[in-house]
Amino acid sequence: MGGLIEPSPVAEERDTSRWTIVIAVVTVMAVIGIVAFLLRSRPQTSSGPPPYAASLKLSDFKMSAAENFVGATVSYVDGVVTNTGDKTVTHIVVEVKFRDDLGELAQREEMPLKALKTSGPYPEAVDFSVSPLAPGQTVPFRLTFESISAQWNHQYPEIKMTDVTVK
């Protein structure tokens, strides 16, 4: 008899808060693991120069510097590119490495190689997509650098083609 003196039996509830926390933590860890796996980047492998780069010759390098309209020094590497292959080149990307006095890398730039047009009132560097390089053709080119590392040894930089587009 459940009276005022005796408490009525109450069903005991199981403590599920620990299991809820464990399941939540495991779920969050699994989601983080899946996202990390999907977003990881593939290691970049150096595949060497593009195949058509062997048909392009860079030569007659000259370096110069000029002051722009805001007073900063702009450096140029000019030269000549010759297409000895049988295809028309519409785009060239080069990697330029400047070294320090110890031969260590002081600066690395990757940029498009641009043909130097001198037909107007001033020399203008234009992309090869605007002025394609035909088979057997030789044209001057220009690379423009807004700034070069102070550690640079003032020697000619290494220039290597990393991408060539032909048609």
Secondary structure per residue as TSV (DSSP state, phi and psi in degrees):
chain	resnum	aa	ss	phi	psi
A	1	M	-	360.0	122.0
A	2	G	-	-93.5	101.7
A	3	G	-	-106.3	-159.1
A	4	L	S	-73.8	-25.6
A	5	I	S	-85.6	-39.1
A	6	E	S	-93.7	129.5
A	7	P	-	-73.8	146.6
A	8	S	-	-76.6	146.2
A	9	P	-	-67.0	134.7
A	10	V	-	-114.6	135.9
A	11	A	-	-69.7	130.1
A	12	E	-	-74.6	133.3
A	13	E	-	-91.5	139.0
A	14	R	-	-76.7	145.1
A	15	D	-	-80.9	102.1
A	16	T	-	-102.3	1.2
A	17	S	H	-64.4	-35.2
A	18	R	H	-65.7	-44.7
A	19	W	H	-65.2	-35.8
A	20	T	H	-63.7	-43.5
A	21	I	H	-65.4	-44.6
A	22	V	H	-60.7	-46.2
A	23	I	H	-64.0	-40.6
A	24	A	H	-63.7	-44.1
A	25	V	H	-64.1	-44.3
A	26	V	H	-63.2	-40.9
A	27	T	H	-64.1	-45.8
A	28	V	H	-62.0	-42.6
A	29	M	H	-63.4	-39.7
A	30	A	H	-65.9	-41.9
A	31	V	H	-64.3	-43.8
A	32	I	H	-61.9	-42.7
A	33	G	H	-62.7	-42.1
A	34	I	H	-66.2	-44.9
A	35	V	H	-62.6	-43.7
A	36	A	H	-62.6	-39.8
A	37	F	H	-65.3	-42.0
A	38	L	H	-73.3	-30.0
A	39	L	H	-93.1	-3.8
A	40	R	-	-65.4	145.1
A	41	S	-	-95.9	147.6
A	42	R	-	-74.1	141.5
A	43	P	-	-64.1	134.2
A	44	Q	-	-80.3	126.7
A	45	T	-	-105.1	139.9
A	46	S	-	-79.7	108.1
A	47	S	-	-89.5	3.6
A	48	G	-	84.6	-177.7
A	49	P	S	-70.0	155.0
A	50	P	-	-63.3	151.5
A	51	P	G	-55.9	-40.0
A	52	Y	G	-75.1	-12.3
A	53	A	G	-59.4	-27.1
A	54	A	G	-65.4	-20.1
A	55	S	G	-92.0	-0.3
A	56	L	E	-113.2	130.0
A	57	K	E	-117.0	126.6
A	58	L	E	-101.3	132.4
A	59	S	E	-154.3	179.7
A	60	D	E	52.9	51.3
A	61	F	E	-70.5	139.6
A	62	K	E	-141.2	139.4
A	63	M	E	-114.0	143.8
A	64	S	E	-149.3	167.6
A	65	A	E	-141.2	149.8
A	66	A	E	-146.1	161.0
A	67	E	E	-97.8	131.5
A	68	N	-	-85.6	-177.7
A	69	F	T	-67.7	-15.7
A	70	V	T	-99.2	4.5
A	71	G	S	92.3	2.8
A	72	A	-	-86.8	153.4
A	73	T	E	-88.3	130.1
A	74	V	E	-112.9	131.1
A	75	S	E	-106.2	146.5
A	76	Y	E	-127.4	142.7
A	77	V	E	-118.1	114.3
A	78	D	E	-106.7	155.9
A	79	G	E	-173.0	-163.5
A	80	V	E	-129.5	137.2
A	81	V	E	-117.0	133.2
A	82	T	E	-120.5	131.6
A	83	N	E	-96.9	104.3
A	84	T	-	-94.4	2.7
A	85	G	S	-91.2	-164.7
A	86	D	S	-115.2	15.4
A	87	K	S	-123.3	157.2
A	88	T	-	-88.2	130.5
A	89	V	E	-93.2	128.7
A	90	T	E	-113.6	-8.7
A	91	H	E	-165.2	137.1
A	92	I	E	-135.2	130.9
A	93	V	E	-116.0	134.3
A	94	V	E	-121.8	153.5
A	95	E	E	-106.5	126.1
A	96	V	E	-115.0	125.5
A	97	K	E	-118.2	123.2
A	98	F	E	-99.6	133.9
A	99	R	E	-106.1	159.3
A	100	D	-	-97.7	-174.3
A	101	D	T	-63.7	-22.2
A	102	L	T	-93.7	2.6
A	103	G	S	83.4	4.6
A	104	E	-	-82.5	157.1
A	105	L	E	-68.4	120.0
A	106	A	E	-98.0	-32.7
A	107	Q	E	-159.6	142.8
A	108	R	E	-129.6	130.2
A	109	E	E	-129.5	142.0
A	110	E	E	-120.2	124.4
A	111	M	E	-153.8	160.4
A	112	P	E	-74.3	141.6
A	113	L	-	-80.1	134.1
A	114	K	E	-122.0	138.3
A	115	A	E	-71.4	141.5
A	116	L	E	-99.0	110.3
A	117	K	E	-94.2	126.0
A	118	T	-	-114.9	16.5
A	119	S	S	-78.4	-20.4
A	120	G	S	-91.5	-165.6
A	121	P	S	-69.7	-19.9
A	122	Y	S	-146.0	154.7
A	123	P	-	-64.2	137.3
A	124	E	E	-130.7	129.8
A	125	A	E	-89.3	120.7
A	126	V	E	-124.3	149.5
A	127	D	E	-68.7	152.4
A	128	F	T	-67.9	-14.1
A	129	S	T	-70.1	-27.8
A	130	V	T	-83.2	-37.6
A	131	S	S	-133.0	82.1
A	132	P	-	-60.1	151.9
A	133	L	B	-97.7	106.8
A	134	A	-	-76.5	160.5
A	135	P	T	-57.7	134.9
A	136	G	T	79.6	-2.0
A	137	Q	-	-88.7	146.4
A	138	T	E	-123.6	127.8
A	139	V	E	-136.4	151.8
A	140	P	E	-73.3	152.2
A	141	F	E	-130.9	165.2
A	142	R	E	-143.3	136.6
A	143	L	E	-114.5	132.2
A	144	T	E	-115.4	131.9
A	145	F	E	-123.9	119.3
A	146	E	S	-69.0	-33.5
A	147	S	-	-152.9	148.7
A	148	I	-	-127.8	141.9
A	149	S	-	-52.0	143.0
A	150	A	T	-67.0	-20.6
A	151	Q	T	-80.3	-7.3
A	152	W	-	-57.0	138.0
A	153	N	-	-85.0	6.5
A	154	H	S	63.9	23.9
A	155	Q	S	-97.9	165.3
A	156	Y	-	-60.9	137.8
A	157	P	-	-75.4	162.9
A	158	E	E	-81.1	132.7
A	159	I	E	-123.4	122.8
A	160	K	E	-132.1	133.9
A	161	M	E	-75.9	130.9
A	162	T	E	-112.2	-18.0
A	163	D	E	-153.0	135.3
A	164	V	E	-135.9	128.3
A	165	T	E	-111.6	129.4
A	166	V	E	-126.3	162.4
A	167	K	-	-135.4	360.0
